[in-house]
Amino acid sequence: MTASIIVLLFVVAIVVVGTTWRFASRRQSLPCPIWLRWLVELDNPFTKTNRAAFIVETLALSPGMTVLDAGCGPGRLTVPPAQGVGPAGRVVALDIQPGMLARAKTKTAAAGLTNVKFVATALGEGKLPTNRFDRVVLVTVLGEIPDRAAALAEIFGALKPGGFLTIVEVIFDPHFLSRSTVTRLAISTGLRERAFFWPRTRVCHSL
């Protein structure tokens, strides 16, 4: 089987699975199930701004920072920030699915990291500590949250002054939210837009 055929089959599989997932999510907001983790576990070759290296680069991490990977899934964005903040820093990986957290734990253990804390909870329930995080990342997660305003309000309170939230939205995602929708939600909870990289929006804690 040639490489071009393999790529074509991969693309077809993504389209079929994505369409099915999108249709199912119209009736009920559904996070990516554990058996579909392969869809979000690897960088999408067609979207540069969704690649882990690009996202982490724009976070401008420094040693000692505290980062929240909200909706961490299988941990694609958990390991690089943990490496970036160093042993003196901390990454909190949060997800509602134990299976996803287990996969993320396996990745961090394989990388020899000990500065990651795993939390099984949902956003918007008021369980995040206040004034704790320098950076928060929401990678193709916001659209899966039923009460998005409550989730962003909770994140706003959890950010340190001068910290910022990075929201990544990819048009191929079943729960894709437009820039205007993300910006409206963010502003309504006290955040303001700091930078925009199509199709990635970053909003900043108001000073």
TORKE-958783 format. One record per atom (N, C-alpha, C): residue number from 1; atom name; x, y, z. Coordinates in steps of 0.1 Angstrom, whole numbers. Example, Ala and Ser with C-alpha at 12.3 -4.5 7.8 and 13.67 -1.06 7.14 Angstrom:
2
+-----+----+-------+-------+-------+
|   k |  a |    xx |    yy |    zz |
+-----+----+-------+-------+-------+
|   1 |  N |   132 |   -57 |    78 |
|   1 | CA |   123 |   -45 |    78 |
|   1 |  C |   132 |   -33 |    78 |
|   2 |  N |   128 |   -22 |    71 |
|   2 | CA |   137 |   -11 |    71 |
|   2 |  C |   129 |     0 |    79 |
+-----+----+-------+-------+-------+
This chain:
207
+-----+----+-------+-------+-------+
|   k |  a |    xx |    yy |    zz |
+-----+----+-------+-------+-------+
|   1 |  N |     8 |   -12 |     0 |
|   1 | CA |     0 |     0 |     0 |
|   1 |  C |     9 |    13 |     0 |
|   2 |  N |     6 |    21 |    -9 |
|   2 | CA |    15 |    33 |   -11 |
|   2 |  C |    12 |    43 |     0 |
|   3 |  N |    21 |    53 |     2 |
|   3 | CA |    19 |    63 |    13 |
|   3 |  C |     7 |    72 |    10 |
|   4 |  N |     5 |    75 |    -3 |
|   4 | CA |    -6 |    84 |    -7 |
|   4 |  C |   -20 |    77 |    -4 |
|   5 |  N |   -21 |    64 |    -5 |
|   5 | CA |   -33 |    57 |    -2 |
|   5 |  C |   -35 |    57 |    13 |
|   6 |  N |   -25 |    55 |    20 |
|   6 | CA |   -26 |    55 |    35 |
|   6 |  C |   -31 |    68 |    40 |
|   7 |  N |   -25 |    79 |    35 |
|   7 | CA |   -29 |    92 |    38 |
|   7 |  C |   -44 |    95 |    35 |
|   8 |  N |   -48 |    90 |    23 |
|   8 | CA |   -62 |    92 |    19 |
|   8 |  C |   -71 |    84 |    28 |
|   9 |  N |   -68 |    72 |    31 |
|   9 | CA |   -76 |    64 |    40 |
|   9 |  C |   -77 |    71 |    54 |
|  10 |  N |   -66 |    77 |    59 |
|  10 | CA |   -66 |    84 |    71 |
|  10 |  C |   -75 |    96 |    71 |
|  11 |  N |   -75 |   103 |    60 |
|  11 | CA |   -83 |   115 |    59 |
|  11 |  C |   -98 |   111 |    59 |
|  12 |  N |  -101 |   100 |    51 |
|  12 | CA |  -115 |    95 |    50 |
|  12 |  C |  -120 |    91 |    64 |
|  13 |  N |  -111 |    84 |    71 |
|  13 | CA |  -115 |    79 |    85 |
|  13 |  C |  -118 |    91 |    94 |
|  14 |  N |  -110 |   102 |    93 |
|  14 | CA |  -112 |   114 |   101 |
|  14 |  C |  -125 |   120 |    98 |
|  15 |  N |  -128 |   121 |    85 |
|  15 | CA |  -141 |   127 |    80 |
|  15 |  C |  -153 |   119 |    85 |
|  16 |  N |  -152 |   106 |    83 |
|  16 | CA |  -164 |    98 |    87 |
|  16 |  C |  -166 |    98 |   102 |
|  17 |  N |  -155 |    96 |   110 |
|  17 | CA |  -157 |    97 |   124 |
|  17 |  C |  -161 |   110 |   129 |
|  18 |  N |  -155 |   121 |   124 |
|  18 | CA |  -158 |   134 |   128 |
|  18 |  C |  -172 |   138 |   125 |
|  19 |  N |  -178 |   134 |   113 |
|  19 | CA |  -191 |   136 |   109 |
|  19 |  C |  -201 |   129 |   119 |
|  20 |  N |  -198 |   117 |   122 |
|  20 | CA |  -206 |   109 |   131 |
|  20 |  C |  -207 |   115 |   145 |
|  21 |  N |  -195 |   119 |   150 |
|  21 | CA |  -194 |   125 |   163 |
|  21 |  C |  -201 |   139 |   163 |
|  22 |  N |  -200 |   147 |   152 |
|  22 | CA |  -206 |   160 |   152 |
|  22 |  C |  -221 |   158 |   152 |
|  23 |  N |  -227 |   148 |   145 |
|  23 | CA |  -241 |   146 |   145 |
|  23 |  C |  -246 |   142 |   158 |
|  24 |  N |  -239 |   133 |   165 |
|  24 | CA |  -243 |   128 |   178 |
|  24 |  C |  -242 |   139 |   188 |
|  25 |  N |  -233 |   149 |   186 |
|  25 | CA |  -231 |   160 |   196 |
|  25 |  C |  -242 |   170 |   195 |
|  26 |  N |  -249 |   170 |   184 |
|  26 | CA |  -260 |   180 |   182 |
|  26 |  C |  -271 |   178 |   192 |
|  27 |  N |  -273 |   165 |   196 |
|  27 | CA |  -283 |   162 |   206 |
|  27 |  C |  -278 |   163 |   220 |
|  28 |  N |  -266 |   161 |   222 |
|  28 | CA |  -260 |   162 |   236 |
|  28 |  C |  -245 |   165 |   234 |
|  29 |  N |  -240 |   174 |   243 |
|  29 | CA |  -226 |   178 |   242 |
|  29 |  C |  -218 |   166 |   247 |
|  30 |  N |  -210 |   160 |   238 |
|  30 | CA |  -202 |   148 |   241 |
|  30 |  C |  -187 |   151 |   239 |
|  31 |  N |  -180 |   149 |   250 |
|  31 | CA |  -165 |   150 |   249 |
|  31 |  C |  -160 |   138 |   241 |
|  32 |  N |  -148 |   140 |   236 |
|  32 | CA |  -142 |   129 |   228 |
|  32 |  C |  -141 |   116 |   236 |
|  33 |  N |  -147 |   105 |   232 |
|  33 | CA |  -146 |    93 |   240 |
|  33 |  C |  -132 |    87 |   240 |
|  34 |  N |  -129 |    79 |   250 |
|  34 | CA |  -116 |    74 |   251 |
|  34 |  C |  -112 |    65 |   239 |
|  35 |  N |  -121 |    58 |   233 |
|  35 | CA |  -118 |    50 |   222 |
|  35 |  C |  -114 |    58 |   209 |
|  36 |  N |  -117 |    71 |   210 |
|  36 | CA |  -114 |    79 |   198 |
|  36 |  C |  -102 |    88 |   202 |
|  37 |  N |   -95 |    85 |   212 |
|  37 | CA |   -84 |    94 |   216 |
|  37 |  C |   -73 |    96 |   205 |
|  38 |  N |   -72 |    86 |   196 |
|  38 | CA |   -62 |    87 |   185 |
|  38 |  C |   -65 |    99 |   177 |
|  39 |  N |   -77 |   104 |   177 |
|  39 | CA |   -80 |   116 |   169 |
|  39 |  C |   -74 |   129 |   174 |
|  40 |  N |   -72 |   129 |   188 |
|  40 | CA |   -67 |   141 |   194 |
|  40 |  C |   -53 |   139 |   200 |
|  41 |  N |   -48 |   127 |   199 |
|  41 | CA |   -35 |   123 |   205 |
|  41 |  C |   -23 |   128 |   197 |
|  42 |  N |   -25 |   129 |   184 |
|  42 | CA |   -14 |   133 |   176 |
|  42 |  C |   -17 |   147 |   170 |
|  43 |  N |    -6 |   154 |   166 |
|  43 | CA |    -8 |   167 |   159 |
|  43 |  C |   -15 |   165 |   146 |
|  44 |  N |   -25 |   173 |   143 |
|  44 | CA |   -31 |   173 |   130 |
|  44 |  C |   -22 |   179 |   120 |
|  45 |  N |   -18 |   171 |   109 |
|  45 | CA |    -9 |   176 |    99 |
|  45 |  C |   -14 |   188 |    91 |
|  46 |  N |   -27 |   190 |    91 |
|  46 | CA |   -33 |   200 |    83 |
|  46 |  C |   -36 |   214 |    90 |
|  47 |  N |   -33 |   214 |   103 |
|  47 | CA |   -35 |   227 |   111 |
|  47 |  C |   -23 |   230 |   119 |
|  48 |  N |   -15 |   239 |   114 |
|  48 | CA |    -3 |   243 |   121 |
|  48 |  C |    -5 |   248 |   135 |
|  49 |  N |   -16 |   257 |   136 |
|  49 | CA |   -18 |   264 |   149 |
|  49 |  C |   -24 |   255 |   159 |
|  50 |  N |   -27 |   242 |   156 |
|  50 | CA |   -31 |   232 |   166 |
|  50 |  C |   -20 |   223 |   170 |
|  51 |  N |    -8 |   225 |   165 |
|  51 | CA |     3 |   216 |   168 |
|  51 |  C |     8 |   220 |   182 |
|  52 |  N |    12 |   210 |   190 |
|  52 | CA |    16 |   212 |   203 |
|  52 |  C |    28 |   222 |   204 |
|  53 |  N |    38 |   220 |   196 |
|  53 | CA |    49 |   229 |   196 |
|  53 |  C |    46 |   243 |   194 |
|  54 |  N |    37 |   246 |   184 |
|  54 | CA |    32 |   260 |   182 |
|  54 |  C |    25 |   266 |   194 |
|  55 |  N |    16 |   258 |   199 |
|  55 | CA |     8 |   263 |   211 |
|  55 |  C |    17 |   266 |   222 |
|  56 |  N |    26 |   257 |   226 |
|  56 | CA |    35 |   259 |   237 |
|  56 |  C |    44 |   270 |   235 |
|  57 |  N |    49 |   272 |   222 |
|  57 | CA |    58 |   284 |   219 |
|  57 |  C |    51 |   297 |   223 |
|  58 |  N |    38 |   298 |   219 |
|  58 | CA |    31 |   311 |   221 |
|  58 |  C |    27 |   313 |   236 |
|  59 |  N |    29 |   303 |   244 |
|  59 | CA |    26 |   304 |   258 |
|  59 |  C |    36 |   312 |   266 |
|  60 |  N |    48 |   313 |   260 |
|  60 | CA |    59 |   321 |   266 |
|  60 |  C |    61 |   316 |   280 |
|  61 |  N |    63 |   303 |   282 |
|  61 | CA |    65 |   297 |   295 |
|  61 |  C |    79 |   301 |   301 |
|  62 |  N |    79 |   301 |   315 |
|  62 | CA |    91 |   304 |   322 |
|  62 |  C |    92 |   293 |   333 |
|  63 |  N |   104 |   290 |   337 |
|  63 | CA |   105 |   280 |   349 |
|  63 |  C |    98 |   286 |   361 |
|  64 |  N |    91 |   276 |   368 |
|  64 | CA |    84 |   280 |   380 |
|  64 |  C |    69 |   284 |   378 |
|  65 |  N |    65 |   285 |   365 |
|  65 | CA |    51 |   288 |   363 |
|  65 |  C |    42 |   277 |   366 |
|  66 |  N |    29 |   280 |   368 |
|  66 | CA |    19 |   270 |   371 |
|  66 |  C |     9 |   271 |   359 |
|  67 |  N |     6 |   259 |   353 |
|  67 | CA |    -2 |   259 |   340 |
|  67 |  C |   -13 |   249 |   343 |
|  68 |  N |   -25 |   253 |   338 |
|  68 | CA |   -37 |   244 |   338 |
|  68 |  C |   -39 |   239 |   324 |
|  69 |  N |   -39 |   226 |   322 |
|  69 | CA |   -43 |   220 |   309 |
|  69 |  C |   -57 |   215 |   311 |
|  70 |  N |   -66 |   224 |   308 |
|  70 | CA |   -81 |   221 |   310 |
|  70 |  C |   -87 |   213 |   299 |
|  71 |  N |   -92 |   201 |   303 |
|  71 | CA |   -97 |   192 |   293 |
|  71 |  C |   -85 |   185 |   286 |
|  72 |  N |   -75 |   180 |   294 |
|  72 | CA |   -63 |   175 |   289 |
|  72 |  C |   -64 |   164 |   279 |
|  73 |  N |   -75 |   156 |   280 |
|  73 | CA |   -76 |   144 |   271 |
|  73 |  C |   -65 |   134 |   274 |
|  74 |  N |   -59 |   129 |   263 |
|  74 | CA |   -48 |   119 |   265 |
|  74 |  C |   -34 |   125 |   267 |
|  75 |  N |   -34 |   138 |   269 |
|  75 | CA |   -21 |   144 |   274 |
|  75 |  C |   -12 |   150 |   263 |
|  76 |  N |   -18 |   153 |   251 |
|  76 | CA |   -10 |   158 |   240 |
|  76 |  C |    -3 |   171 |   244 |
|  77 |  N |   -10 |   180 |   252 |
|  77 | CA |    -5 |   193 |   256 |
|  77 |  C |    -1 |   193 |   270 |
|  78 |  N |     0 |   181 |   277 |
|  78 | CA |     4 |   181 |   291 |
|  78 |  C |    19 |   180 |   292 |
|  79 |  N |    26 |   172 |   285 |
|  79 | CA |    40 |   170 |   286 |
|  79 |  C |    49 |   182 |   282 |
|  80 |  N |    46 |   188 |   271 |
|  80 | CA |    55 |   200 |   267 |
|  80 |  C |    55 |   211 |   277 |
|  81 |  N |    43 |   215 |   282 |
|  81 | CA |    43 |   226 |   293 |
|  81 |  C |    50 |   222 |   305 |
|  82 |  N |    49 |   209 |   309 |
|  82 | CA |    55 |   204 |   321 |
|  82 |  C |    70 |   205 |   320 |
|  83 |  N |    75 |   202 |   308 |
|  83 | CA |    89 |   203 |   305 |
|  83 |  C |    94 |   218 |   305 |
|  84 |  N |    85 |   227 |   300 |
|  84 | CA |    88 |   241 |   299 |
|  84 |  C |    89 |   248 |   312 |
|  85 |  N |    81 |   244 |   322 |
|  85 | CA |    81 |   251 |   335 |
|  85 |  C |    91 |   246 |   344 |
|  86 |  N |    97 |   234 |   341 |
|  86 | CA |   107 |   228 |   349 |
|  86 |  C |   103 |   222 |   362 |
|  87 |  N |   112 |   217 |   370 |
|  87 | CA |   109 |   210 |   382 |
|  87 |  C |   102 |   220 |   393 |
|  88 |  N |   106 |   233 |   392 |
|  88 | CA |   100 |   242 |   401 |
|  88 |  C |    86 |   246 |   398 |
|  89 |  N |    82 |   243 |   386 |
|  89 | CA |    68 |   247 |   381 |
|  89 |  C |    58 |   235 |   383 |
|  90 |  N |    46 |   237 |   379 |
|  90 | CA |    36 |   227 |   381 |
|  90 |  C |    26 |   228 |   369 |
|  91 |  N |    22 |   217 |   364 |
|  91 | CA |    11 |   216 |   355 |
|  91 |  C |    -1 |   208 |   361 |
|  92 |  N |   -13 |   213 |   361 |
|  92 | CA |   -25 |   206 |   365 |
|  92 |  C |   -32 |   202 |   353 |
|  93 |  N |   -33 |   188 |   351 |
|  93 | CA |   -41 |   183 |   340 |
|  93 |  C |   -55 |   179 |   344 |
|  94 |  N |   -65 |   185 |   339 |
|  94 | CA |   -78 |   183 |   343 |
|  94 |  C |   -87 |   177 |   332 |
|  95 |  N |   -95 |   167 |   335 |
|  95 | CA |  -104 |   161 |   326 |
|  95 |  C |  -115 |   154 |   333 |
|  96 |  N |  -126 |   152 |   327 |
|  96 | CA |  -138 |   145 |   333 |
|  96 |  C |  -137 |   130 |   331 |
|  97 |  N |  -129 |   126 |   322 |
|  97 | CA |  -128 |   111 |   318 |
|  97 |  C |  -116 |   105 |   324 |
|  98 |  N |  -118 |    95 |   334 |
|  98 | CA |  -107 |    88 |   340 |
|  98 |  C |   -98 |    81 |   330 |
|  99 |  N |  -104 |    76 |   319 |
|  99 | CA |   -96 |    69 |   309 |
|  99 |  C |   -86 |    79 |   302 |
| 100 |  N |   -90 |    91 |   299 |
| 100 | CA |   -81 |   101 |   293 |
| 100 |  C |   -70 |   105 |   303 |
| 101 |  N |   -74 |   106 |   316 |
| 101 | CA |   -64 |   110 |   326 |
| 101 |  C |   -53 |    99 |   327 |
| 102 |  N |   -58 |    86 |   327 |
| 102 | CA |   -49 |    75 |   328 |
| 102 |  C |   -39 |    75 |   316 |
| 103 |  N |   -43 |    78 |   304 |
| 103 | CA |   -34 |    79 |   293 |
| 103 |  C |   -24 |    90 |   295 |
| 104 |  N |   -29 |   102 |   299 |
| 104 | CA |   -20 |   113 |   302 |
| 104 |  C |   -10 |   110 |   312 |
| 105 |  N |   -14 |   102 |   323 |
| 105 | CA |    -4 |    98 |   333 |
| 105 |  C |     6 |    89 |   327 |
| 106 |  N |     3 |    80 |   318 |
| 106 | CA |    12 |    72 |   312 |
| 106 |  C |    23 |    80 |   304 |
| 107 |  N |    18 |    90 |   297 |
| 107 | CA |    28 |    98 |   290 |
| 107 |  C |    37 |   106 |   298 |
| 108 |  N |    32 |   112 |   309 |
| 108 | CA |    41 |   120 |   318 |
| 108 |  C |    51 |   111 |   325 |
| 109 |  N |    46 |    99 |   329 |
| 109 | CA |    55 |    89 |   335 |
| 109 |  C |    67 |    85 |   326 |
| 110 |  N |    63 |    83 |   313 |
| 110 | CA |    73 |    79 |   303 |
| 110 |  C |    83 |    90 |   300 |
| 111 |  N |    79 |   102 |   302 |
| 111 | CA |    87 |   114 |   300 |
| 111 |  C |    96 |   117 |   313 |
| 112 |  N |    93 |   109 |   324 |
| 112 | CA |   101 |   111 |   336 |
| 112 |  C |    97 |   124 |   343 |
| 113 |  N |    84 |   128 |   342 |
| 113 | CA |    80 |   141 |   348 |
| 113 |  C |    73 |   138 |   361 |
| 114 |  N |    76 |   147 |   371 |
| 114 | CA |    70 |   145 |   384 |
| 114 |  C |    63 |   158 |   389 |
| 115 |  N |    62 |   168 |   379 |
| 115 | CA |    56 |   180 |   383 |
| 115 |  C |    42 |   182 |   377 |
| 116 |  N |    35 |   171 |   375 |
| 116 | CA |    21 |   171 |   369 |
| 116 |  C |    11 |   166 |   380 |
| 117 |  N |     0 |   173 |   382 |
| 117 | CA |   -10 |   168 |   391 |
| 117 |  C |   -23 |   166 |   382 |
| 118 |  N |   -29 |   154 |   384 |
| 118 | CA |   -41 |   151 |   376 |
| 118 |  C |   -54 |   152 |   385 |
| 119 |  N |   -64 |   159 |   379 |
| 119 | CA |   -76 |   162 |   386 |
| 119 |  C |   -88 |   157 |   377 |
| 120 |  N |   -97 |   149 |   383 |
| 120 | CA |  -109 |   145 |   376 |
| 120 |  C |  -120 |   153 |   380 |
| 121 |  N |  -124 |   163 |   372 |
| 121 | CA |  -135 |   172 |   375 |
| 121 |  C |  -139 |   179 |   362 |
| 122 |  N |  -150 |   186 |   363 |
| 122 | CA |  -155 |   194 |   351 |
| 122 |  C |  -153 |   209 |   354 |
| 123 |  N |  -151 |   216 |   343 |
| 123 | CA |  -150 |   231 |   345 |
| 123 |  C |  -164 |   237 |   347 |
| 124 |  N |  -164 |   248 |   355 |
| 124 | CA |  -177 |   254 |   357 |
| 124 |  C |  -183 |   250 |   370 |
| 125 |  N |  -177 |   242 |   378 |
| 125 | CA |  -183 |   237 |   390 |
| 125 |  C |  -177 |   244 |   402 |
| 126 |  N |  -168 |   254 |   400 |
| 126 | CA |  -162 |   261 |   411 |
| 126 |  C |  -152 |   254 |   419 |
| 127 |  N |  -145 |   244 |   413 |
| 127 | CA |  -135 |   236 |   420 |
| 127 |  C |  -121 |   240 |   418 |
| 128 |  N |  -119 |   250 |   409 |
| 128 | CA |  -105 |   255 |   407 |
| 128 |  C |  -101 |   265 |   418 |
| 129 |  N |   -89 |   265 |   422 |
| 129 | CA |   -84 |   274 |   432 |
| 129 |  C |   -83 |   288 |   425 |
| 130 |  N |   -85 |   299 |   433 |
| 130 | CA |   -84 |   312 |   428 |
| 130 |  C |   -70 |   317 |   427 |
| 131 |  N |   -67 |   326 |   417 |
| 131 | CA |   -54 |   333 |   416 |
| 131 |  C |   -43 |   323 |   417 |
| 132 |  N |   -43 |   312 |   409 |
| 132 | CA |   -33 |   302 |   410 |
| 132 |  C |   -25 |   300 |   397 |
| 133 |  N |   -31 |   302 |   386 |
| 133 | CA |   -24 |   298 |   373 |
| 133 |  C |   -19 |   310 |   365 |
| 134 |  N |    -6 |   308 |   360 |
| 134 | CA |     0 |   317 |   351 |
| 134 |  C |    -6 |   316 |   337 |
| 135 |  N |    -9 |   304 |   333 |
| 135 | CA |   -14 |   300 |   320 |
| 135 |  C |   -25 |   290 |   321 |
| 136 |  N |   -34 |   291 |   312 |
| 136 | CA |   -45 |   280 |   311 |
| 136 |  C |   -47 |   278 |   296 |
| 137 |  N |   -47 |   265 |   292 |
| 137 | CA |   -50 |   261 |   278 |
| 137 |  C |   -63 |   253 |   277 |
| 138 |  N |   -71 |   257 |   267 |
| 138 | CA |   -83 |   250 |   264 |
| 138 |  C |   -82 |   246 |   249 |
| 139 |  N |   -78 |   234 |   246 |
| 139 | CA |   -75 |   229 |   233 |
| 139 |  C |   -87 |   221 |   228 |
| 140 |  N |   -95 |   227 |   219 |
| 140 | CA |  -107 |   220 |   213 |
| 140 |  C |  -116 |   214 |   224 |
| 141 |  N |  -118 |   222 |   234 |
| 141 | CA |  -125 |   218 |   246 |
| 141 |  C |  -138 |   226 |   249 |
| 142 |  N |  -137 |   239 |   246 |
| 142 | CA |  -147 |   248 |   250 |
| 142 |  C |  -161 |   244 |   245 |
| 143 |  N |  -162 |   240 |   233 |
| 143 | CA |  -174 |   236 |   226 |
| 143 |  C |  -181 |   224 |   233 |
| 144 |  N |  -173 |   216 |   240 |
| 144 | CA |  -178 |   204 |   247 |
| 144 |  C |  -184 |   207 |   260 |
| 145 |  N |  -182 |   219 |   265 |
| 145 | CA |  -187 |   222 |   278 |
| 145 |  C |  -201 |   228 |   278 |
| 146 |  N |  -211 |   222 |   285 |
| 146 | CA |  -225 |   227 |   284 |
| 146 |  C |  -226 |   241 |   289 |
| 147 |  N |  -220 |   245 |   300 |
| 147 | CA |  -221 |   259 |   305 |
| 147 |  C |  -208 |   266 |   303 |
| 148 |  N |  -206 |   271 |   291 |
| 148 | CA |  -193 |   277 |   287 |
| 148 |  C |  -190 |   290 |   295 |
| 149 |  N |  -201 |   297 |   297 |
| 149 | CA |  -199 |   310 |   305 |
| 149 |  C |  -194 |   307 |   319 |
| 150 |  N |  -199 |   297 |   325 |
| 150 | CA |  -195 |   294 |   339 |
| 150 |  C |  -181 |   288 |   339 |
| 151 |  N |  -177 |   281 |   329 |
| 151 | CA |  -164 |   275 |   328 |
| 151 |  C |  -153 |   287 |   326 |
| 152 |  N |  -156 |   296 |   317 |
| 152 | CA |  -147 |   307 |   315 |
| 152 |  C |  -146 |   316 |   327 |
| 153 |  N |  -158 |   318 |   334 |
| 153 | CA |  -157 |   326 |   346 |
| 153 |  C |  -149 |   320 |   357 |
| 154 |  N |  -149 |   307 |   358 |
| 154 | CA |  -141 |   300 |   368 |
| 154 |  C |  -126 |   301 |   364 |
| 155 |  N |  -123 |   300 |   351 |
| 155 | CA |  -109 |   301 |   347 |
| 155 |  C |  -104 |   315 |   350 |
| 156 |  N |  -113 |   325 |   347 |
| 156 | CA |  -109 |   339 |   350 |
| 156 |  C |  -105 |   341 |   364 |
| 157 |  N |  -113 |   335 |   373 |
| 157 | CA |  -109 |   336 |   387 |
| 157 |  C |   -97 |   328 |   391 |
| 158 |  N |   -94 |   318 |   384 |
| 158 | CA |   -82 |   310 |   387 |
| 158 |  C |   -69 |   315 |   381 |
| 159 |  N |   -70 |   325 |   372 |
| 159 | CA |   -58 |   331 |   366 |
| 159 |  C |   -52 |   341 |   376 |
| 160 |  N |   -39 |   342 |   376 |
| 160 | CA |   -32 |   352 |   383 |
| 160 |  C |   -33 |   365 |   375 |
| 161 |  N |   -32 |   377 |   381 |
| 161 | CA |   -32 |   389 |   373 |
| 161 |  C |   -20 |   389 |   363 |
| 162 |  N |   -23 |   392 |   351 |
| 162 | CA |   -13 |   391 |   340 |
| 162 |  C |   -12 |   378 |   334 |
| 163 |  N |   -19 |   368 |   339 |
| 163 | CA |   -19 |   354 |   333 |
| 163 |  C |   -28 |   355 |   321 |
| 164 |  N |   -28 |   344 |   313 |
| 164 | CA |   -37 |   344 |   302 |
| 164 |  C |   -42 |   330 |   298 |
| 165 |  N |   -53 |   330 |   292 |
| 165 | CA |   -59 |   317 |   287 |
| 165 |  C |   -58 |   316 |   272 |
| 166 |  N |   -53 |   305 |   268 |
| 166 | CA |   -52 |   302 |   253 |
| 166 |  C |   -63 |   292 |   249 |
| 167 |  N |   -71 |   297 |   240 |
| 167 | CA |   -82 |   288 |   235 |
| 167 |  C |   -79 |   284 |   220 |
| 168 |  N |   -79 |   271 |   218 |
| 168 | CA |   -76 |   266 |   205 |
| 168 |  C |   -89 |   260 |   199 |
| 169 |  N |   -93 |   265 |   187 |
| 169 | CA |  -105 |   259 |   180 |
| 169 |  C |  -100 |   255 |   166 |
| 170 |  N |  -104 |   243 |   162 |
| 170 | CA |  -101 |   238 |   149 |
| 170 |  C |  -114 |   235 |   142 |
| 171 |  N |  -115 |   240 |   130 |
| 171 | CA |  -127 |   239 |   122 |
| 171 |  C |  -132 |   224 |   120 |
| 172 |  N |  -122 |   215 |   120 |
| 172 | CA |  -126 |   201 |   118 |
| 172 |  C |  -132 |   195 |   130 |
| 173 |  N |  -131 |   201 |   142 |
| 173 | CA |  -136 |   196 |   154 |
| 173 |  C |  -152 |   196 |   154 |
| 174 |  N |  -158 |   185 |   159 |
| 174 | CA |  -173 |   185 |   159 |
| 174 |  C |  -179 |   196 |   168 |
| 175 |  N |  -171 |   202 |   177 |
| 175 | CA |  -176 |   212 |   186 |
| 175 |  C |  -170 |   226 |   183 |
| 176 |  N |  -166 |   228 |   171 |
| 176 | CA |  -159 |   240 |   167 |
| 176 |  C |  -168 |   253 |   170 |
| 177 |  N |  -161 |   263 |   176 |
| 177 | CA |  -167 |   275 |   179 |
| 177 |  C |  -160 |   286 |   171 |
| 178 |  N |  -167 |   295 |   165 |
| 178 | CA |  -162 |   306 |   157 |
| 178 |  C |  -154 |   316 |   166 |
| 179 |  N |  -146 |   324 |   160 |
| 179 | CA |  -139 |   334 |   167 |
| 179 |  C |  -148 |   344 |   174 |
| 180 |  N |  -159 |   348 |   167 |
| 180 | CA |  -168 |   358 |   173 |
| 180 |  C |  -175 |   352 |   185 |
| 181 |  N |  -178 |   339 |   185 |
| 181 | CA |  -185 |   332 |   196 |
| 181 |  C |  -175 |   332 |   208 |
| 182 |  N |  -163 |   328 |   206 |
| 182 | CA |  -153 |   327 |   216 |
| 182 |  C |  -150 |   340 |   222 |
| 183 |  N |  -149 |   351 |   214 |
| 183 | CA |  -146 |   364 |   219 |
| 183 |  C |  -158 |   369 |   227 |
| 184 |  N |  -170 |   367 |   223 |
| 184 | CA |  -182 |   372 |   230 |
| 184 |  C |  -182 |   365 |   244 |
| 185 |  N |  -180 |   352 |   244 |
| 185 | CA |  -180 |   345 |   257 |
| 185 |  C |  -169 |   350 |   266 |
| 186 |  N |  -157 |   352 |   261 |
| 186 | CA |  -146 |   356 |   269 |
| 186 |  C |  -148 |   370 |   275 |
| 187 |  N |  -153 |   379 |   267 |
| 187 | CA |  -155 |   393 |   271 |
| 187 |  C |  -166 |   393 |   282 |
| 188 |  N |  -176 |   385 |   280 |
| 188 | CA |  -187 |   385 |   290 |
| 188 |  C |  -183 |   380 |   304 |
| 189 |  N |  -171 |   373 |   304 |
| 189 | CA |  -167 |   368 |   317 |
| 189 |  C |  -155 |   376 |   323 |
| 190 |  N |  -151 |   387 |   316 |
| 190 | CA |  -141 |   396 |   321 |
| 190 |  C |  -128 |   395 |   314 |
| 191 |  N |  -126 |   385 |   305 |
| 191 | CA |  -114 |   384 |   297 |
| 191 |  C |  -114 |   394 |   286 |
| 192 |  N |  -102 |   396 |   280 |
| 192 | CA |  -101 |   405 |   268 |
| 192 |  C |   -91 |   398 |   259 |
| 193 |  N |   -93 |   400 |   246 |
| 193 | CA |   -85 |   394 |   236 |
| 193 |  C |   -71 |   401 |   236 |
| 194 |  N |   -61 |   392 |   236 |
| 194 | CA |   -47 |   397 |   236 |
| 194 |  C |   -41 |   395 |   222 |
| 195 |  N |   -43 |   383 |   216 |
| 195 | CA |   -37 |   380 |   203 |
| 195 |  C |   -46 |   370 |   196 |
| 196 |  N |   -45 |   369 |   183 |
| 196 | CA |   -53 |   360 |   175 |
| 196 |  C |   -44 |   354 |   164 |
| 197 |  N |   -45 |   340 |   164 |
| 197 | CA |   -37 |   333 |   153 |
| 197 |  C |   -47 |   324 |   147 |
| 198 |  N |   -52 |   326 |   135 |
| 198 | CA |   -62 |   318 |   128 |
| 198 |  C |   -56 |   303 |   128 |
| 199 |  N |   -65 |   293 |   132 |
| 199 | CA |   -78 |   295 |   138 |
| 199 |  C |   -77 |   294 |   154 |
| 200 |  N |   -67 |   301 |   159 |
| 200 | CA |   -65 |   300 |   174 |
| 200 |  C |   -67 |   314 |   180 |
| 201 |  N |   -75 |   314 |   191 |
| 201 | CA |   -77 |   327 |   197 |
| 201 |  C |   -71 |   326 |   211 |
| 202 |  N |   -64 |   337 |   215 |
| 202 | CA |   -59 |   338 |   229 |
| 202 |  C |   -65 |   349 |   235 |
| 203 |  N |   -70 |   347 |   247 |
| 203 | CA |   -76 |   358 |   255 |
| 203 |  C |   -69 |   360 |   268 |
| 204 |  N |   -68 |   372 |   272 |
| 204 | CA |   -60 |   376 |   284 |
| 204 |  C |   -67 |   380 |   296 |
| 205 |  N |   -63 |   376 |   307 |
| 205 | CA |   -68 |   381 |   320 |
| 205 |  C |   -67 |   396 |   321 |
| 206 |  N |   -78 |   403 |   324 |
| 206 | CA |   -78 |   418 |   325 |
| 206 |  C |   -69 |   422 |   337 |
| 207 |  N |   -61 |   432 |   335 |
| 207 | CA |   -52 |   437 |   345 |
| 207 |  C |   -59 |   448 |   353 |
+-----+----+-------+-------+-------+
